Amino acid sequence: MGEKKKSAKTSTTSDSGGGDAVSWVVRPSPVHGRGVFAARKIRVEEVVHVAPVLLFSDEEYDHLAETLLVDYVFEWHEGGVALALGVGGLFNHDPSANLRYELCGDDDPSKPAHVYIAEREIKKGEELTINYGDEYAEWHGWI
């Protein structure tokens, strides 16, 4: 991870290691609660964030489902669910998302992560979003 800067209103970081080239900022979102926004122009295919994840079994998920964490976990391709750390849990849903996430860690189970990559050029100030998928959107009544 890169440098971190904090203020009373926002928290920023740079995943690219670009020093002053901070790529995102967390602030209130018109979509839902908090969101992640581009702090500068982001290029197509640029890695915006790498979020380590905590993995939970299906049995552990049954307990998580009774907490607010149920809205912050993702199905994991090897079974169970994953909780993305960093700002991975703060990207809001958009069916036309400007980021995609890829699951990684197959070759090293001690380092599972989500990698968030720009699907298109993103303008400074634009909210960074991912598509949670139709099943999740239906569960919430969004579609």
N, C-alpha and C positions, 0 to 999 in steps of 0.2 A: 504494500500500500504506500501511497505517497504521503506528503505532508498533510497535517490536519490543521484547520483554522476554525475557531469558534467565535461567535458573537452572541449577544443576547437574543437575536432574532433568527439567525440561521447557522447552519453547520455545513462546512464545505470540506472537500477532500480532493485529491488528485490521484487517480489510479494509474495514470499513464507514466508517472514518475517525471512529468514535465515541469517540475518546479512550480513556476507561477501559472502554468497552464491548467488551472483547476477546471475540471470538466463538468462538475455538477454541484448543485446546492440544494439543501432541503429547506422547504418553506411551506406555509399553508397552501393548500390546493383547492381550486374551485371544484375539482372532481370529487374528492373525499378526504377530509382531514388534512394530513400532510402529504406532500408529494416531493418528487425529485425533479429538478429543473436544470436545463443546460446552462452552465455558467459561461459558455463560449460556444462558437460554432463547432459542431461535431461532424466529422467526416463519415461517409458511408463505410460500413465494415469496421469502424473504429471500436475497439474494446473500451466500453465506458466504465465497467465495474466488474470485479471478480469478487464474489461473495462466498466465503467458506460456508458450509452448511453443517448443521447438526442432523444426524439421521435418527429416526424413530421407527420402531417396529409397528406393525399393524396393531398389536396389543397396546403399545404405548399411545398410539394415535387415539384409541378409544378413550383414554384419559384426557388427551389434549382437546378432543372434540367437545369436552364440557367446559372449556376455557376460551378466552378471547384469542388464544393462539391458533384456533381453528381457521381463522381468516388469514393466517400468515404462513401456512405450510403448503408445500407442493407435493404432489405424488412423485415418488422417486422411482426411476426405471427398474431398480432391482427389488422393488417392493417396499412397503412402508411409506413414510413421508419424510420430507426434509424441511428444516427451518433455515432460511437464508439469513445469514448475519450481515453486518454492514448495512448498506441501504437496500439490500436485496428485497427486504420485506416492505419497502416503502414505495416501490414502483406501482402506480395505480393501473387499473385495467382500461384498455381501449381496444375494441375489435380491430381498429386500424392502427395498431401500436407502431411506434417508431423504433422500438428495440425488440430484439428476440433474445431469448436466453437459451443457452446450451448447457446440458448437464455434463460434467466431467468428473473424473476420478476413478474410472474403471480400472486403470492401470495401477492406481495407488489408493487403496481404500482408506488410508489414513488422511487423505487430502481431498475429500469430495467437495465440489464447488459448483456454483452457477456462474457462468460467464455471460455478461450482458453486452450485446453487440448492436451497433446502430444499423438499422435496416435501410436507412436513407440519410441524406444530409439533414441535420437537425439545427435549427436556428437558435441562437442565444436567447434564453428566456422561455423556450418551449418546454412544456412538461414532458418528461421522459416516461413512457408507458410501455407496458407489455400486455399481451393478450393472454388472459388467464384460461381461455378455452371455453367452448360452448357449454360444457357440463357445469362448470362453476358459475357462468353467467346465468344459466337457467335456474340453478339452485338459489341464486340471489334475486331472481325475478327480473333480470336486466334484459332478457330476450324471451 
